[in-house]
Amino acid sequence: MEAATSILNPTMEEKIMKQHAKTAIIHSFKKLLVSQPLDKITVKEICLHCNVNRQTFYYYFTDIIDIFKVIVFEELTAEIAQNRTFETWEGGFLATMNYLKKNSKMILHVYHSSYWPEANTCFTNFSNKLLNDVVTECVENMGVKLADNDQLFIVNFYRHVFNGLIIDWVSEGMKREPQIILRKLLIMIVGNIARSVAGFAKEQ
């Protein structure tokens, strides 16, 4: 009976150990990714590096790129948590670029790998969420109604702008400071999101 209870209700120690294993896997992956291209990293190497078995690895992650997606989602979400509103979207853009630059070795090893299309999709989804929050708040603040397809059009347009700038910057080795790129971007688009919303709303 005691054994059955233990299996059904894991002790706090077991939960901590499991969480420690996940953290160890992520830490090992990041350390390996700093020093070598993503294509060269294997599940076996990660497991040996952090002393966990393959079963434990696959309990938390489906494959190598899944670890990267988890890291980006958790860390980047934390970085821009306070900067995804209409008034502070530029802070979110800057926080994203600062995060990439801070982790430039990892990002470049992903960019120059066969996994980049999947990683880029991850960044695209993240940008869509950020910009959708921004446009939604803009619509609410202006007190207008916007068709779903029009809002999606606006989100996609600015996502192409933002992601295009970021991808070009990454491909060039992230040498320019993020603040410089943001300053140039603001010259181009300050007020344009609100004007876009107003324009589409007027057509309703």
C-alpha positions in Angstrom: 0.0 0.0 0.0 2.8 2.4 0.9 4.6 1.7 -2.4 1.4 2.4 -4.3 0.8 5.6 -2.5 4.4 6.7 -3.2 3.9 6.1 -7.0 0.6 7.9 -7.1 1.7 10.8 -4.9 5.4 11.6 -5.6 7.2 13.1 -2.7 8.4 16.7 -2.8 11.9 15.4 -3.0 11.1 13.5 -6.2 9.4 16.5 -7.7 12.5 18.6 -6.9 14.8 16.0 -8.5 12.7 15.9 -11.6 12.7 19.7 -11.9 16.5 19.6 -11.3 16.9 17.2 -14.2 15.0 19.5 -16.6 17.1 22.5 -15.5 20.3 20.4 -15.9 19.3 19.4 -19.4 18.6 23.1 -20.4 21.9 24.2 -18.8 23.9 21.6 -20.6 22.2 22.3 -23.9 23.0 26.1 -23.6 26.6 25.4 -22.7 27.1 23.1 -25.6 25.3 25.4 -28.0 27.6 28.3 -27.1 30.6 26.2 -28.2 29.4 24.4 -31.3 26.8 24.4 -34.1 23.4 23.1 -33.3 23.7 20.4 -36.0 26.6 18.8 -34.1 24.7 18.5 -30.7 23.1 15.2 -30.0 20.7 13.9 -27.3 23.4 11.5 -26.2 25.9 14.3 -25.8 23.5 16.4 -23.7 22.6 13.4 -21.5 26.3 12.6 -20.9 27.0 16.3 -20.2 24.4 16.6 -17.4 24.4 12.9 -16.3 20.8 12.1 -17.1 19.4 9.2 -19.1 17.6 9.4 -22.5 14.3 8.5 -20.9 14.5 11.5 -18.7 15.4 13.7 -21.6 12.4 12.6 -23.6 10.2 13.0 -20.6 10.7 16.7 -20.9 11.6 17.3 -24.6 10.6 15.8 -27.9 13.9 16.6 -29.6 16.9 19.0 -29.8 15.0 21.9 -31.2 12.3 21.6 -28.6 14.8 22.6 -25.9 15.6 25.7 -27.9 11.9 26.6 -28.2 11.3 26.1 -24.5 14.4 28.3 -23.7 13.3 31.1 -26.1 9.7 31.1 -24.9 10.5 31.1 -21.2 13.4 33.5 -21.3 12.2 35.9 -24.0 8.7 36.0 -22.4 10.4 37.1 -19.1 12.4 39.7 -20.9 9.5 41.4 -22.6 6.8 40.7 -20.0 6.4 44.4 -19.2 6.8 45.7 -22.8 4.0 44.3 -25.0 1.5 47.1 -24.9 0.7 49.8 -27.4 2.6 52.4 -25.4 5.7 50.2 -24.8 6.0 47.9 -27.8 9.3 49.5 -28.7 10.5 48.2 -25.3 9.5 44.7 -26.3 11.3 45.0 -29.7 14.4 46.3 -27.9 14.2 43.6 -25.2 14.0 41.0 -27.9 17.1 42.3 -29.7 19.0 42.7 -26.4 18.2 39.1 -25.6 19.5 37.9 -28.9 22.6 39.9 -28.7 23.3 38.7 -25.1 23.0 35.1 -26.4 24.6 35.8 -29.8 26.8 32.7 -29.9 23.8 30.4 -29.3 21.6 32.3 -31.8 24.3 32.3 -34.5 24.9 28.6 -34.0 21.2 28.0 -34.6 21.0 30.5 -37.5 23.8 28.7 -39.3 22.1 25.2 -38.8 19.5 23.1 -40.6 17.2 23.9 -37.6 16.9 27.6 -38.4 13.5 27.3 -40.3 12.0 25.8 -37.1 13.6 28.3 -34.9 12.4 31.1 -37.2 8.9 29.8 -36.9 9.2 30.0 -33.2 10.3 33.6 -33.4 7.5 34.3 -35.8 4.8 32.9 -33.5 6.3 34.9 -30.6 6.2 38.2 -32.7 2.6 37.5 -33.7 1.6 37.2 -30.1 3.4 40.4 -29.1 2.0 42.4 -32.0 -1.5 41.0 -31.6 -1.5 42.2 -28.0 -0.3 45.6 -29.2 -2.9 46.0 -31.9 -5.7 44.7 -29.7 -4.9 47.3 -27.1 -4.7 50.0 -29.7 -8.1 49.1 -31.0 -9.6 49.2 -27.5 -7.9 52.5 -26.6 -9.3 54.1 -29.8 -12.8 52.7 -29.2 -13.2 51.4 -32.7 -14.2 48.1 -34.2 -11.9 46.1 -36.5 -12.6 43.0 -38.5 -10.5 40.0 -37.5 -8.9 39.8 -41.0 -8.0 43.4 -40.9 -6.3 43.1 -37.5 -4.5 40.0 -38.8 -3.3 42.0 -41.8 -1.9 44.8 -39.6 -0.2 42.3 -37.3 1.3 40.4 -40.2 2.6 43.6 -41.8 4.4 44.8 -38.8 5.6 41.3 -37.9 7.3 41.2 -41.4 8.9 44.5 -40.7 10.2 43.6 -37.2 11.3 40.0 -38.1 12.9 41.1 -41.3 15.0 43.7 -39.5 16.0 41.2 -36.8 16.9 38.4 -39.3 19.0 40.8 -41.4 20.7 41.9 -38.2 21.4 38.3 -37.1 22.7 37.4 -40.6 25.2 40.3 -40.3 26.5 38.9 -37.0 24.5 41.2 -34.7 27.3 43.8 -34.8 25.1 47.0 -34.6 23.7 48.0 -31.3 20.0 47.3 -30.9 19.3 50.9 -29.7 20.5 52.2 -33.1 18.2 49.9 -35.1 15.3 50.8 -32.8 15.9 54.5 -33.3 15.9 54.2 -37.1 12.7 52.0 -36.9 10.9 54.6 -34.8 11.7 57.3 -37.3 9.9 55.1 -39.9 6.8 53.9 -38.1 6.0 56.1 -35.1 2.2 56.5 -35.1 1.7 54.2 -38.0 0.0 51.4 -36.0 -2.7 53.8 -34.8 -3.1 55.2 -38.3 -3.4 51.7 -39.7 -6.1 50.8 -37.2 -8.0 54.1 -37.8 -7.8 53.6 -41.6 -9.1 50.0 -41.5 -11.8 51.0 -39.0 -13.0 53.8 -41.3 -13.6 51.2 -44.0 -16.0 49.1 -41.8 
